[in-house]
Amino acid sequence: MPRSEPVLRLLIVAGLLLTAWLAWTAWSGGSPAFCAEGAGCDLVQGSRWSRFLGLPIAAWGFALYAALAWTAWRPASRLARWRRLWRLAFLGLAISVYLTVAGLVAVQALCAWCLASLAIMLAIFVLVHRARPDAAPGTAWPTWWLGNGLLALGLLGMLQLSAMGLLERREEPRLRALAEHLAQSGAKFYGASWCPVCNEQKDAFGAAARHLPYVECSPQGRNGGVAFECLGAGVGGYPTWVIERQHYVEVLPPERLARLSGFDWEGAAQD
């Protein structure tokens, strides 16, 4: 790919820099530039689709761009190099499209920086696809598409399972016991699926979060109405905990939730 080589390498470097920066801000707990609190970027970055197997999705994106860079700079035959570049770019594009759709459907928001990465990956894929050498798949295109399509579907399935919490580590017994105690004591945890800090509250319980007495206040998405149960409880912000008739509009660590609800946190550690 002599003519497109400089452009391809420039796009890969741009993707590396973008994902490295996004991964760093995610690890440091900051927010990307022009990403105000409550904006689409903030909502997407705080959603369950922003992490995979405990790592920021941007870190995985960086790894993918790094693999593209390794393939683009490493000496190899033209056909073998093209096949690897095409497959990596195709997988990256499929994942970027999936995450964009997930943000629109589940969070009802878009992240400008994620769209920038999508545009870079699309440009890389188009560039590589158009530079197909004569020895590349011809009559075997259906098999080529099928194989890579199944690989992409497998990766997307893992991303979806991760977002649903099905790939998380095993429940910690003490956190599960606290979550069940909160539910039995009548406490309520009001939140919204698109609320980043609500996800922070759930993440504090790990896999045991499914036992929390959670009430979804925005069943129709960010632009829909507020659930009647939340209106009746006087919920004015997310997350809201109601414990012993007291409202706490903040993320509460497990130790404080235990203290407020009368749970023996220290004793549970010895069980």
N, C-alpha and C positions, 0 to 999 in steps of 0.2 A: 504494500500500500504506500508507494513512494510519495504520491502527491498529497494524500490525506494524512500522512504520518505526523507532520508538525501540529496540525489541528487536533488530531486524536490525542496526542500527548498533552497538549494544552488543556483540553477538556478534562483529561484524567487528573492532571495536577489541580485544576479548579475544583473538581469533586473531592480530592484528598483534603485540600485546604478547608473547604466548606464543612465536610463531615468531621474533620479534626476539631474545628472550632465549636461545632454543635455538641460534640461528645465532651469536650472540655467544660463547656458551660453547664451541661447536664451533670457531670461529676462534681463540679464545684458548687452546685446548687444555685447558680445564677440563671439569668434569662438572656437569650440572644438580643442583640441590638434591635430596636424598633419592635420589640415584643412586649407591649404593655400588659399589666395585669388584667386578666379578663378578656384580652384580645384573642383572636382565633389561634394565633401562634402559641400563646400561653396555654390555652385549653388543650391543644393537640399535644404539646410537649408534656403536659401533666396527665394525659390519658393513659390507659392501660396498653395502648398501642405504641407507646413511646419507649417501651423496654421489652427485651426478649431474653429469657433465661437469666434475668437479673442484671443485664447490661443495657445501657442506653442504645436504642436502635441506631443512633448516629454512629456508635462505635462499630456496629456490624456493617454499616454503610462504608465507614472508613476501611474496614477489612476488605470489602468488595472492591473498592477503588484501588486498594493496594495490590490486590490480585490482578486487576486490570493493568496496573503499572508494571508489575513483574512480568506479565505476559507480553506487554507492548515493548519492553526494553530488552527482554531476554532473547538471545539468538535462537532461532528455530526455523524449520522449513515454513514456507509461506502458507501452505495449506493447514499444517498443524497449528500454527499461530492464529490463523483466521478462525479456525474451529473453536479454539479456547476463548478468543476475544468475543466471538459471536455468542457463545453460551453464557459467558459471564455477563455480557451486556443485556442479554435477553432475560436472565434471572433478575438482574438489578432493575430492569424496567418493569417486570411483572410485580416485584415487591413494592416498587415505588407507586405503581398504579393502585395496588391493593391498599396500601397505607393511606393514599389520598382518598379513595372511596370510603374506607373505614372512618376516616375523619369526618367526611361529609355526612355519612349515614348515622354513625353512633354519636359523634360529638357535635355535628352540624357546624363544623368550623374547618378552616383551611389555614395551613402554615405557609407563609411566603417562602421561608427558607427551605421547607420540604419541597415546595413547588419548584424552587430553583434547582434542587438536586434532581428532581424528576426531569426537568428540562435538559440538564446536563446528560443524564443517563439516556434520554431519548435521542439526543444528538449523537452520542457515542454509538448507540445501536444502529441508527440510520447510516452513519458514516461507515461502520464496519459491514453492515449488510450490503451496502451499495458497492463495496470494494471486494465482493466475492470473487475469488480466483476461479479460473476455468475448471480446475480439478475439484472444486467444492461440490457438495451434494447437488445433483441435478435431478435425474428421475427419482432419486431417493429422498426428495424433499419431504413427502408425507411422513416417512419414517423418522426423518430428522426432526420435524416439528413435533411429532407424537412423543418421541423420547424426551426431548427438552421440555415439552409441555407438561408431561407427567412429573418430571423433576420439579418444575416450577409449582405445580399443584401441591406436591408434597411439602415444599417449603412454606407455601401459603397456609397449608393446613396446620403446620406446626406453629406459625405465627398466630393463627386464630385460636388454637388450643392454649397458647401462652396467654393471650389476651383474656381468655375465659378463666384463667387461673388453674387450668388442668395440668400444667407442667411445673407447678410450684413444688417446693420441698414439702416434706411431711409436716403435718400439724405439730406445733409445740403443745404438749399437754396442758401446761399452765395457761397459755393463751386461749386454748379451747375452753378450759374450765371457766375462765373469766368471761368469755363471750357468752357461754351458756348461762352463767350466773346473771349477767346483765339482762338477758332475755327473760329469765325466770323472775327477776325482781321488778319487771315492768319498765325498765329503762328503754329509751328509744333513741335511735341514731338516724336523723333525717339528713338526706343528702341528694345529690343529683349526679347522674351518670357522667355529665360533662364537666363536673367540678374537680379541678386538679387536687385541691386540698382534701376533698372527700376520699380520693384515691390514696392520698398520703395516710389518712386515718385507717383505711383498710389495709394498706401495706404494713402498718405497725403490727397487725395481727397475722400477717402472712397467710398461710393456707387456712388458718382458723377464722378468717374474716367471714366466711360463709355462715358461721353460727351467730354473727352479730344481729341484734334486733334492728336491722336496717329497713328504712322506709324510703322508697324512691319518690321524690317530690316532683320530678319532671319526666313522667312516663312518656310524653310525646316529644321529647327532645328540648333543646335549649330554647327554641322559639315557641314551644307549646305552653299550655296552662299549667298552673301549680295544682298538685293533687289536693283533693278536699281534706284528706287527713292532715296534711301539712298546714293548710290554711287554718284548720280547726285547732291545731296545736300552737298557732302563733309563730310559726317558723319565719324568720326574717332574713336569714342568711345560712350559708352552708359551709361546713357541716354544723348541725345543731344537735347537741345531746340534751335530752330531758331526763334527769335523774332526780328522783325524790321531788318532783315538781319544780326543780330548778333548771334553768336554761343555761347552756354553755355553748356559745357560738365560736368554737375553736377546735383545733386538733388536740385531743387529749391523749397523752401517753398512757399505756396500759397501767402503769403503777398508780397514776392519779385516778384513773377510772376505777381501779380496785378500791382505793381509799374512799372515793365518793359514794360507791355503791355498797360498801361494807364487805368487800371480798378479802379473804385472808391471803394476800399476795405472797408473803414470806412463807406461810405454812404450806401453800400449794406447791412451792418450789421443793419441798421436802418429801412430797408424795411420790 
